Amino acid sequence: MKFVHLESRGGNYMVVAQNIAWLRSGENGQTNVGMVGGSPLLVTGTIEEIAQKISAQ
């Protein structure tokens, strides 16, 4: 199981990479990360930055 560390302005997340369903641009340099079976997470960073984190791990 591969975990990805994602930072947020309200706290940080460790999510299972296989549970990430989609990415969408948010406001102020943030990205919405869609989770399988759950609510999206609002994290800091652009779509490209988040995609790179997911791919690199």
N, C-alpha and C positions, 0 to 999 in steps of 0.2 A: 504494500500500500504506500503510495507516494503522497506526502503532505506538502502543501505550499503555504508559506508564511505571507500573509497579506496585512498591510498596515491600514489603519483607519483613524480618523480624527477622534473617534469615541473609544477606541481600543483596538487591539490587534487580533487577528484570526489565524488559526492553523486549520486549513481545510484539506480534505482529500481531493486530489487533483481530478480523479475520475468522476467526482460529483459536480464538477463545474459544467454547466450546460451552455451558457452564453455570456457574452460581455457586451455592455452598452455604455456609451459615453454619458457621463453625468455632468453636473455643474462644477465649476471652479477646479478643474483638473482632477476630478474624481471619476470613478468607473463603477457601474453597477455590475455585480457578478451574480448571475443566475445560478441557483443551486437546485439540483435534482431533488424534488420532494420537499422543498423549503422556500423560504422567502429570500429575495436577492440581498446581497451584502453591498453596502456602499463603502468602497475603499479608495485610498488615495493613489493617484497615478493615472496615466492615460491608458487607453486600451492597449496600445503597443507595449508599454512598460509591463502591464499585467500579463499580457500574452507571453512576453519574454520570460517572466518569472515562472509561469506555468510550464513553458517548454524547456527551460534550463534545468529543471529539477528531475 
